[in-house]
Amino acid sequence: MASEAPPFWWQKPDWRAYALSPVSALYGFVASR
């Protein structure tokens, strides 16, 4: 049984994605340590 991709995967990123980008980079750095 395959599930479908959520609709937001096909939308262009808005300001929230760009605002959370530094947070995700920091999280990725901490997680890799």
N, C-alpha and C positions, 0 to 999 in steps of 0.2 A: 504494500500500500504506500504509494508515494504521496507526499503532501505538496501542496502548491506553495510557491514563494509568496511572501506577503506583498501587498500592493506597494508599500513604501520603498521596496527595493528598486522599483522602476521609476521613481520620482527623482528629480534633481535635488541635490542637497541645498538646504536653505541656511539661514543665519545660525540656527541652532547647531548644525553640524560643524560649522566653522568656529563657533564659540566653544564647543567641547573638544576641539582638536588638540589644544595644549594639554588638557586634562588626560586625554587618551595617550598622548605621547609620554607624559610623565608616568602613567600607569604601566605602559609597556616597558619603560626603562626600569622601573622598580621590580616588575614581575620578572624581567630577564636577569636581574641580579640575584 
